[in-house]
Amino acid sequence: MQDAKGIENPAFVPSSPDTPRRLSASPSHVEVSALPSDTQKEDSQLQEPQEPQKSPEPQQPHSASPLPGTHSASQERSRPRSLPEFEEGPCGWGNFHPECLQRCNTPRGYLLHYCLLALTQGIVVNGLVNISISTIEKRYEMKSSLTGLISSSYDISFCVLSIFVSFFGERGHKPRWLAFASFMIGLGALVFSLPQFFSGEYQLGSIFEDTCLATRNSTSCTSSASSLSNYLYVFILGQLLLGTGGTPLYTLGTAFIDDSVPTHKSSLYIGIGYSMSILGPAIGYVLGGQLLTIYIDTAMGRSTGINKDDPRWLGAWWIGFLLAWLFAWSLIIPFSCFPKHLPGTAKIQAGKISQAHQDKSSSIRQADENFGKSFKDIPAALKNLMRNTVFMCLVLSTSSEALVTTGFATFLPKFIENQFGLSSSFAATLGGAVLIPGAALGQILGGVIVSKFKLTCKNTMKFSLCTSVVALVLSFVFVYTKCENGPFAGVLEPYKGTGELRNLTAPCNANCNCLRSYYYPVCGEDRVQYFSPCFAGCTNSVSERQPKVYYNCSCIEGTIEITSAESFYFEAKPGKCETQCANLPIFLGIFFVTLIFTFMAGTPITVSILRCVNNKQRSLALGIQFMFLRLLGTIPGPIVFGITIDSTCVLWDINECGVKGACWVYNNIKMAHMLVAISVTCKFITIFFNGLAVVLYRPPPSDTDVSFQKEL
């Protein structure tokens, strides 16, 4: 039965005398869209909790009403069958609803747990995995191509599952889907760490002598496949499980936020949630970096006499994954206690106005209540979204932006290292210090601005367009802050006037039997960089000093004979020579601002996607967006950037078998120009599709009832 207040949710009807107060906190749940617009407004005003005891004259229902003040048991049992979409309820499990849990039964309580899960996912997938890859390569004797497959497995899993999870999860219990996501993320982290416990103890190899030797043990290029490489499949399984957990998080979890808060607050909440997923990798890098200072077999009680500066050292990469496993599983219980919809969702949805793009081809089968419950409905739903031109333009816009952002996230440390002559560890630290805060700040600022000014869907897209244009202008920073390569003996200049370019062997080191497979750059006192102490002709070293230094180097200009190893004089020290280029602070500052404007468009675009599609299709729209974003963005992004950067290489690693490996030296000027070309191209594509979405967007007519309830 229905009165002016609508039918109450029995889950909120206690037997205590405070029934009117409890009812006033729960909005109406049935047939809101059947009322005229004015009646809806009146009805919502009548439900305000300030005057719970006051009620207007009830409307005359079509059937006979019971006596005033009476509620029959049959009426109470019939009311749940009238609930259409919003099954609001208390926080708990079954009939167990502790009062202490109800404080978390709010959008802020849900957002807190969402942020914790997004943080955990970012720590594992984009933090711990990335920082552990090089250690895993050495420990399990894998090629970079195989570890690249490990990294891509997450995106592959996400792409395969995103459509199905978002389609069926839209009608389901979204918080329980996130409990499932917590379980899968934890399980994936656990599986990823398992090879450490089944691969036995790590065996140290013999140390390599890096100085010039008249005789050196010959090395063979014969290689045999190691059984350790079979653990590749365990790592891939772990990543697939992590991808399975990440799918509900960024599709259903985001849609649930949009369900539970007013339109103008949605962008703020989503921006905060997405910023946590960006902050996660920063924590993962810091945590993983600290754990790599612990010896790999510390759990077995093993220790070694070598320190972390030894090339044979491997750190305890696996500890972080165990911590992430425990933390992710601790979130299963909180997510499982949330109701299908938070209290007040129906009232919020009744007050929202649909901004879905109006197109002749954008209708969906509203009459069939069972639509969306079987696999056969997926093609029709996909076809409907694909024909939404505004939605597809926004999807292609984000995919283009993802390509350039993931490419820079992967190779920015390499760019800084080569352009400004820094160590790889310091370059990675600087890159993370710029990337993470800039991206997180941009996400939050974008959400705050859209929320503060309560921008409509079209104005939100215009805002994203403006920020992309600013980011395009700033992306030319690579052209104006590039640095020339420093002198490199045998690569960019000859040895003391002898030898040939692109040939590391010269008369001064011809008798040293140096190996090109051992790259250990040193800087001579002549400010010239050398491939290794051996190629610099250094015959002696002082290992007691930290760092280790070299002397009696025949290839370094102006050297003198050193007879005592105790002398503080040295001719070469480990590491690259310090660059004379002073553009690093300028580059970091402008690039930081570029990142802010780039990611400032992220949250508004997500909000625009949620607004321009039918309310029932928001989760599926996010699933399609993330599928395209990975297929066209995050998966090919590092590949495109890697191929482009490799094209600027001037010195490759060639092992004893003559097989080309990694690149040691790049042409800095060419690298800067190539990265600008990619960045500008992607920015133009982003701006084009974003602008096209603004032009094509058609809001619903203002003279029609376009509340969300009409779409349910």
Secondary structure, 3 states (H helix, E strand, C coil): CCCCCCCCCHHHCCCCCCHHHHHHCCCCCCCCCCCCHHHHHHHHHHCCCCCCCCCCCCCCCCCCCCCCCCCCHHHHHHCHHHCCCCCECCCCECCECCHHHHHHCCHHHHHHHHHHHHHHHHHHHHHHHHHHHHHHHHHCCCCHHHHHHHHHHHHHHHHHHHHHHHHHHCCCCHHHHHHHHHHHHHHHHHHHHCHHHHCCCCCCCCCCCCCCCCCCCCCCCCCCCCHHHHHHHHHHHHHHHHHHHHHHHHCHHHHHHHHHCCHHHHHHHHHHHHHHHHHHHHHHHHHHHHHCCCECCHHHCCCCCCCCCCCCCCECCCHHHHHHHHHHHHCHHHHHHCCCECCCHHHHHHHCECCCCCCCCCCCCCCCCCCCCCHHHHHHHHHHHHCCHHHHHHHHHHHHHHHHHHHHHHHHHHHHHHHHCCCHHHHHHHHHHHHHHHHHHHHHHHHHHHHHCCCCHHHHHHHHHHHHHHHHHHCCHHHHCCCCCCCEECCCECECCECCCCCCCCHHHCCCCCCCCCCCCEEECCCCEECCCCCCCEEEEECCCCCCEEEEECCCCCCCCCCCCCCCCCCEEECCCCCCCCCHHHHHHHHHHHHHHHHHCHHHHHHHHHHHCCHHHHHHHHHHHHHHHHHHHHCHHHHHHHHHHHCCEEEEEECCCCCEEEEEEECHHHHHHHHHHHHHHHHHHHHHHHHHHHHHCCCCCCCCCCEHHHHC
